Every structure is written in C-alpha cells, then in structure tokens.
Amino acid sequence: MQHLEVVGFVFTAILPVYLLTALGVLLRRMGWLSEGFLEDSSRIVFNFAAPTMLFLSLSSADLSITEAPRFLAVSVALLVFFSLLAWALSRIIVAQRVDRGVFIQGATRGNLLISGLAMAYNVYGIEGVALASLPMGIFIIFNNIYSISMLKFYSQKAGSSAKNYLSDIAKNPIVISVLLGTIAGAFKLQLPDALANSGKLLGQLTVPLVLINVGASLDFAQLRSPSLAGWGAALYKCLLMPVLGVPIAWYCGLRGMELGIVFLVLSSPTSTISVVFAQVFGGNAKMAANIVLLGGLFSFVIVVCGLIFLRTLGLA
C-alpha cells in the first residue's frame, strides 16, 4: 500500500467513528437527546444489541480465527501487566491516596465496545469483530473485579454494594454472549435464517448507538480543571500502553490483524462506565470524567497515527 492509500484507508475507517461521536455531541447540545433516551438506549445496547452482535460474529467466524491461543494469551498477559504497572505508578503520580483507585481504573479500563467493535469492524470487518471478541469476556471479568478492588482499597467509603457483584459478572450479557458464541463457532452451530437475520438487524444498532451516546455524555467543562493524575491516566491508557504493548506483541509473534487489534484495544479511550464506578464506590467522579474526556481526545490522534505507521510498515 502506498503512503497516501494508507492514510486514505485509515481516515475512511476511523473518521466515521468520530463523526458519529460528534453527532452525539451536537444532538445533545441541540436538546434532541434526553437523559432518559441515553439510559434506555444504553440498556438496549448492553443487554441485547451488543451481545447479539458478539454472538453472531463469533458463531460465524472461521475456525482459524476462533482458534487463536497465542493472540488470546498475549492480549490477556498485556492487560494484566499494564494493570499492575498502573498500580505501581499510581503511588508516584497520584499524591492523594483516595484518588489512586480512580487513576488506576482510568489508566487501564478501555472502552471495549469502541475498541472491540466499532474500530475493529471499521478497520477489519466482521472477522476483526470476531477476533477482538475472543479476549473480551476475560477483559470484562478482569476489569470489573480489578476496578472494584482498587476503588474499594483506596476509597474512604467502600460501600456494601459490591457484595453481589461477582454474581452480576456471571450474569453479564456480554460475557454470556462471548462464551455462547465461541461454543457455537467451535461446533458449527447455525441459527435458523429468520432468527439470524433478526439478530443481524438488532446487532447493527450497537455501533451507532454506542458512539452517539458516548458523544452525548461528554462534558467539555471538565477540561477547565485538569489534574496531573487525570492527564497521567489518559496518556498512560492511550499512549504508553500501545507504545510499549505493540512491540511486545510483535516480539511474541503477532502479525497482521492480530497485531492491529492489540493496538486498537491498547489505544482505546477509557470506558465511560468508569465514571459510574467511581461514583458508586466513593471515588473522585469528577476526576474520572476528566480522564474519559481527555482519553477520547488523545485516542483519535494516537489511533490515526498508529494505524498509518503500522499499515505503512505492513505490520497490521
């Protein structure tokens, strides 16, 4: 691929993601999106649309894609490594002990619906979604447990609302759909055409609704009071993780789409759900929102530049 072709491909794949996010910002400012709509549509995505899309992508994936043990092992190892590294760095970067849990969560908890679905689909198509879905169940379980543990450990008011959270993780529709989709793909199970076509229509709601909701949820007023911890967490998530993680993944033998998916996951912005977790477990919700916003801004530049670099070298 020539350099201009690479640039054109990257912008063609990435711009729609951010244009839909910008549409969410615009619609919210115009008053066309209410809090009720955002809450209801988020529930539809979380409970129905996203699980359906993940199940269908995994159940129809080629066996060679479903069997990717090295990709799975490297992805999970990188997640654990960077999570522990963020914990160690929090003692240096974050002066206030009570804010360290929010920093750790913001530095490591990526928005899997954007990195795992929207970006992967736009860059690699349905096979990219299937590949990105493989570690997603493990990521969701690990991120939830790790985030809660760090927030409770550093919080001044660790509430009792986390007592039954492990059972909630087991009931998580995303986790269930990933497991069922992997089983269906391994055994070549097929749904009736009418059910499969209905599922495709439902799954197609996922990406646009997620991106519009993310845009509508952004609060640019948070940029008026940036903090070292907030900037540090956003840069750690969107810059340090891909800069260190991609060479490690390449050294471990990942190439092509596998390396590209690792890059997209590592450079994804912090998940918006981290703000809710900070509120529930007594963390600094304002700082958490700041990290989400900064990460979203950094991620665009880093994803575009990173994909151009990897594509130009023929690595992804």
C-alpha positions, -999 to +999 in steps of 0.1 A: +000+000+000+013+035-009+015+060+018-014+081+005-035+050+002-027+040+038-037+075+050-069+073+030-078+039+043-071+049+079-093+080+077-120+061+059-121+036+087-116+059+117-135+091+108-170+075+108-164+065+144-156+100+155-182+117+132-209+097+149-195+107+183-195+143+172-231+138+161-239+127+197-223+159+210-243+180+185-277+163+192-272+167+230-264+204+227-295+209+205-316+192+232-327+163+210-312+136+233-326+134+268-311+116+298-339+091+296-331+082+260-294+078+268-302+055+297-327+034+278-306+031+247-276+021+268-296-007+284-307-019+249-271-020+237-258-036+269-285-063+272-295-070+236-277-054+207-240-058+217-245-094+230-263-103+197-235-088+176-208-106+195-226-139+194-232-138+157-197-126+149-181-154+169-206-182+159-200-174+122-162-170+125-138-192+107-123-219+129-088-205+122-099-172+138-117-188+167-085-208+174-061-180+183-044-192+215-013-170+211-033-139+204-055-146+234-026-153+257-006-122+247-037-100+250-045-112+285-009-110+296-006-074+284-038-065+302-026-079+335+009-064+331-003-029+324-029-031+352-002-040+377+022-013+363-005+013+367-010+003+403+028+007+409+029+041+391-001+054+410+020+058+441+044+081+423+019+101+401-011+105+425-004+124+457-039+119+472-043+082+482-081+084+478-076+093+441-053+063+433-082+039+426-097+063+401-063+068+384-057+030+381-092+024+367-089+053+342-054+042+331-064+006+323-101+002+317-106+007+279-139+012+262-143-023+248-174-015+228-155+011+208-121-007+205-136-042+203-165-035+180-166-001+162-129+003+155-123-034+147-153-036+125-144-004+105-108-015+100-111-053+096-147-061+091-167-089+108-135-110+112-120-082+132-150-082+155-148-120+159-111-118+168-115-088+192-143-107+209-121-136+219-104-118+249-134-096+256-151-119+281-118-122+301-112-085+299-147-076+312-144-100+341-109-089+350-116-052+345-147-053+367-130-072+395-098-052+393-116-018+392-138-026+422-108-039+442-087-008+435-116+016+441-126-001+474-090-004+485-083+033+481-117+046+488-127+063+521-162+048+519-162+013+504-199+005+503-216-028+505-230-025+470-202-047+457-211-078+478-231-095+450-210-081+421-193-113+412-226-129+406-236-099+384-204-105+364-215-141+358-249-128+346-233-102+323-249-104+289-216-096+272-197-124+290-225-149+283-227-140+246-189-143+241-190-178+257-220-190+238-207-175+205-174-193+209-191-226+216-214-222+186-185-213+164-165-243+176-193-267+169-205-250+137-240-244+151-263-224+130-294-204+138-325-205+115-323-179+088-352-158+102-336-157+137-301-150+123-314-121+101-334-107+130-302-109+151-282-091+125-307-062+124-305-060+162-268-062+163-264-034+138-278-010+164-247-015+186-221+007+170-241+038+161-259+039+194-227+034+214-209+062+196-238+087+197-243+080+234-205+085+241-206+119+223-238+129+242-222+120+275-190+141+271-187+172+293-161+195+279-164+217+310-143+191+327-113+204+307-113+236+327-099+219+358-073+193+345-052+175+370-018+158+368-034+125+377-061+129+351-037+137+323-014+109+335-041+083+334-053+094+299-018+094+285-010+061+301-041+045+286-039+059+251-001+064+246+021+044+269+001+012+266+002+010+228+038+023+226+050-004+249+025-031+242+026-033+204+064-040+203+059-067+229+030-082+210+051-081+178+081-098+196+056-125+208+048-133+171+016-114+165+012-100+130-014-085+107-049-083+120-039-097+154-013-070+160-038-044+147-065-055+171-040-054+200-031-018+190-067-008+189-075-023+222-045-008+240-050+027+225-088+028+231-100+056+254-111+050+290-146+035+293-174+059+303-187+033+328-156+041+349-174+074+360-203+054+373-179+030+392-162+060+408-195+074+420-207+040+434-175+032+452-168+066+467-141+077+442-135+111+426-162+111+399-150+145+385-115+132+380-129+100+364-150+121+339-119+142+332-099+110+323-127+098+300-128+131+281-090+135+278-087+099+267-113+104+240-094+134+226-060+117+228-072+084+213-082+099+180-048+113+172-030+082+185-052+057+167-049+075+134-011+080+136-006+044+149-026+028+122-009+048+095+025+037+109+016+000+112-001-001+078+028+017+061+052-009+075+029-037+066+025-049+102-012-045+106 
